[in-house]
Amino acid sequence: MGQTRPGSSPTTINSPLSLFLTLRFHRWSLFSSSAPPLLHPPRAPLSRSQTLTLASSSSSSTYKGGNYLTLTDEELVAQCEMDTYKASGPGGQHRNKRESAVRLKHLPTGVVAQAVEDRSQHKNRVSALARLRTLLALKVRNAVDLNGYTPPPELLQILPAKSTIRGSDVGPQIGPNNPKFAMGMQALLDLIYAVEGSVSEAANLLGLSTGALSRLILSDDSLRMAVNELRASKGMRPLK
């Protein structure tokens, strides 16, 4: 019996002891800090916070590839493991009566989102799914070819009208409160990662001044944090 891991040669298992040691090694490798985890580690105590809940893997890890944001809600949920539970915390007699809180774990990436603030499990499921889309936009990177770069339509939609490459047919600018903003944010982060955090270089490719692109990034807290995390890793000053 043999097992083949991507990027490695086949490993032949000749005995039960070899099988045991191999499985132990694979399990250790899965959660090793030397590479982004593929699965979510054991659950941490839950918070009642209504802000985005990141996966418990390191916030600096970035998953590669996968255009998950183009999936419908049903298709995206099909890729998830969903847990329901009783939310802890204050709330008196109206809390902890039902398992209304929802946690979604996106299996291909390990990204986790949860919602606990509503007494309706259905509403929490909708909220968790919306947060999952935002987290996927922040955490999943797609390759960008800078040679002859052309911004995708979803990125053009979030650019201000002053962009010299933004045609009139794009329509009004989409802001952070629009559900479609996540797709544009992902495309913008893909570009900024491709230019290694240089806002000025990204702005040039988008037909904007550095100040205009900086204001766009600062318009959304999660986008600002993602860009500043990348810039910090490159020894650059954060945007303020």
C-alpha distance (Angstrom), angle and dihedral (degrees) to the residues before:
residue distance angle dihedral
M1 . . .
G2 3.82 . .
Q3 3.77 137.4 .
T4 3.78 126.6 -156.1
R5 3.79 123.7 -159.3
P6 3.83 120.0 -162.0
G7 3.77 110.2 -90.8
S8 3.78 95.0 13.4
S9 3.77 137.7 88.5
P10 3.83 120.8 -103.6
T11 3.79 116.6 -79.9
T12 3.79 114.5 -141.7
I13 3.81 115.8 -146.9
N14 3.79 111.2 -153.5
S15 3.79 102.9 171.0
P16 3.83 143.1 22.0
L17 3.83 88.3 -105.5
S18 3.81 90.8 54.4
L19 3.80 89.6 48.4
F20 3.83 91.0 51.1
L21 3.80 93.5 48.1
T22 3.81 92.0 45.6
L23 3.80 92.8 51.4
R24 3.81 90.8 47.5
F25 3.81 90.0 50.9
H26 3.81 92.3 48.6
R27 3.79 91.0 49.0
W28 3.82 91.4 49.9
S29 3.81 91.7 46.8
L30 3.80 91.1 52.4
F31 3.80 92.6 64.1
S32 3.80 98.8 29.0
S33 3.80 113.8 131.8
S34 3.79 89.4 -132.2
A35 3.81 92.1 79.4
P36 3.81 136.8 26.4
P37 3.83 109.7 -87.5
L38 3.76 116.9 -112.4
L39 3.76 94.0 -153.2
H40 3.78 132.9 41.0
P41 3.84 112.2 -99.0
P42 3.84 121.2 -126.8
R43 3.77 112.2 -50.9
A44 3.76 120.5 -89.5
P45 3.83 122.7 -145.3
L46 3.78 109.1 -73.1
S47 3.77 125.2 -116.5
R48 3.79 128.1 -144.7
S49 3.78 89.7 -137.8
Q50 3.79 113.9 133.0
T51 3.78 92.8 -149.2
L52 3.78 124.1 99.2
T53 3.79 114.3 -65.8
L54 3.79 112.2 -142.1
A55 3.78 124.4 -151.1
S56 3.78 111.0 -93.3
S57 3.79 90.8 -115.7
S58 3.81 115.4 102.3
S59 3.80 112.8 -66.2
S60 3.80 89.0 -132.6
S61 3.80 94.4 62.1
T62 3.80 114.3 101.1
Y63 3.78 124.4 -164.1
K64 3.79 117.7 -137.7
G65 3.78 128.3 -130.3
G66 3.78 132.8 -13.4
N67 3.79 122.7 118.3
Y68 3.78 92.3 -137.7
L69 3.79 96.1 152.5
T70 3.80 91.5 69.8
L71 3.81 90.2 63.8
T72 3.78 121.0 102.2
D73 3.80 118.0 -114.0
E74 3.80 90.2 -101.2
E75 3.80 92.9 50.1
L76 3.80 92.6 47.2
V77 3.81 93.1 48.1
A78 3.81 88.7 50.6
Q79 3.82 87.5 62.6
C80 3.79 91.7 52.9
E81 3.76 139.0 82.5
M82 3.81 108.2 -136.8
D83 3.79 124.3 -156.2
T84 3.78 127.0 -175.4
Y85 3.77 123.0 -160.0
K86 3.78 143.9 160.3
A87 3.78 109.7 -87.0
S88 3.78 114.7 -127.0
G89 3.77 127.0 -144.1
P90 3.81 138.3 66.5
G91 3.76 122.2 -27.4
G92 3.77 107.4 109.9
Q93 3.77 121.6 -136.2
H94 3.80 93.5 -12.1
R95 3.80 94.8 65.2
N96 3.80 132.1 76.0
K97 3.80 93.4 18.8
R98 3.81 95.6 113.8
E99 3.76 137.8 16.3
S100 3.79 92.0 -104.0
A101 3.82 99.2 142.1
V102 3.81 115.2 96.7
R103 3.79 131.7 -153.1
L104 3.82 121.3 -171.8
K105 3.80 121.1 -164.9
H106 3.80 114.7 -167.7
L107 3.79 102.0 -141.9
P108 3.84 99.7 -156.9
T109 3.82 92.0 56.7
G110 3.81 107.4 16.8
V111 3.82 91.0 -124.9
V112 3.81 112.1 151.4
A113 3.80 131.1 -158.4
Q114 3.78 129.2 176.2
A115 3.79 140.9 -176.2
V116 3.79 125.3 -160.3
E117 3.79 106.6 154.4
D118 3.82 101.1 93.5
R119 3.79 129.3 65.7
S120 3.81 88.5 -139.0
Q121 3.79 114.8 86.0
H122 3.81 89.5 -156.9
K123 3.81 92.9 55.6
N124 3.79 91.2 46.5
R125 3.79 89.8 50.9
V126 3.83 90.3 53.6
S127 3.81 90.9 48.1
A128 3.81 93.1 47.2
L129 3.81 90.9 50.3
A130 3.82 92.0 50.7
R131 3.80 89.9 49.7
L132 3.78 90.8 47.9
R133 3.80 90.1 56.5
T134 3.79 90.4 52.0
L135 3.79 91.8 48.3
L136 3.80 91.9 49.1
A137 3.81 88.5 52.2
L138 3.80 89.3 52.3
K139 3.80 98.2 41.5
V140 3.82 107.4 33.3
R141 3.78 117.3 75.0
N142 3.80 127.1 -163.6
A143 3.79 124.4 -159.1
V144 3.82 117.3 -98.9
D145 3.80 125.1 -158.3
L146 3.81 106.4 -146.5
N147 3.81 93.2 -167.8
G148 3.79 104.3 100.4
Y149 3.79 90.5 -10.5
T150 3.80 116.4 -162.5
P151 3.82 117.8 -174.4
P152 3.81 114.2 -123.1
P153 3.83 117.3 -115.5
E154 3.80 92.9 -104.9
L155 3.81 90.1 59.0
L156 3.81 93.3 46.4
Q157 3.80 88.6 55.3
I158 3.81 93.7 62.7
L159 3.82 95.2 44.8
P160 3.82 118.7 101.6
A161 3.80 117.7 -107.1
K162 3.82 91.1 -107.7
S163 3.82 90.2 73.3
T164 3.81 108.2 115.3
I165 3.81 92.6 -144.7
R166 3.79 95.8 48.6
G167 3.80 108.8 101.2
S168 3.80 123.7 -148.1
D169 3.80 89.7 -114.7
V170 3.82 90.7 68.9
G171 3.79 91.8 77.8
P172 3.81 128.7 -143.4
Q173 3.78 120.6 -19.5
I174 3.81 115.2 -88.3
G175 3.80 114.9 -132.5
P176 3.82 133.3 -154.9
N177 3.82 92.4 -89.0
N178 3.80 91.9 62.0
P179 3.85 113.8 92.3
K180 3.83 89.1 -135.1
F181 3.80 91.1 61.0
A182 3.81 90.9 84.8
M183 3.80 92.4 66.0
G184 3.79 92.1 49.9
M185 3.79 90.6 45.9
Q186 3.80 90.8 53.0
A187 3.82 91.6 50.8
L188 3.81 90.5 48.2
L189 3.80 91.9 50.5
D190 3.81 90.0 47.5
L191 3.80 88.3 57.0
I192 3.81 95.0 44.6
Y193 3.79 90.4 50.1
A194 3.81 89.4 49.4
V195 3.83 90.6 55.4
E196 3.83 89.9 43.9
G197 3.78 96.4 -114.8
S198 3.81 98.9 -47.6
V199 3.80 105.7 145.5
S200 3.80 91.6 -174.9
E201 3.81 92.8 54.9
A202 3.80 91.9 46.3
A203 3.80 90.2 47.8
N204 3.80 90.8 53.0
L205 3.81 90.9 53.4
L206 3.81 90.2 49.3
G207 3.79 96.5 48.4
L208 3.81 93.1 -113.7
S209 3.75 137.4 118.7
T210 3.79 116.1 -107.4
G211 3.81 89.1 -112.6
A212 3.82 93.1 52.7
L213 3.79 92.6 50.9
S214 3.79 90.9 45.4
R215 3.81 90.0 54.2
L216 3.81 90.0 50.8
I217 3.80 91.1 51.7
L218 3.80 92.0 46.8
S219 3.82 91.3 51.1
D220 3.81 90.5 78.8
D221 3.80 121.8 47.0
S222 3.81 95.9 -150.3
L223 3.82 91.8 49.1
R224 3.81 91.1 47.7
M225 3.80 91.6 50.5
A226 3.82 92.5 48.8
V227 3.81 92.9 50.2
N228 3.80 93.4 45.0
E229 3.80 91.1 49.1
L230 3.80 89.6 55.0
R231 3.81 92.6 45.0
A232 3.81 91.2 49.7
S233 3.80 89.8 53.4
K234 3.82 88.1 54.4
G235 3.81 93.7 47.7
M236 3.83 93.0 -107.7
R237 3.77 127.8 139.4
P238 3.82 116.8 -100.6
L239 3.79 121.5 -109.5
K240 3.80 112.8 -108.6
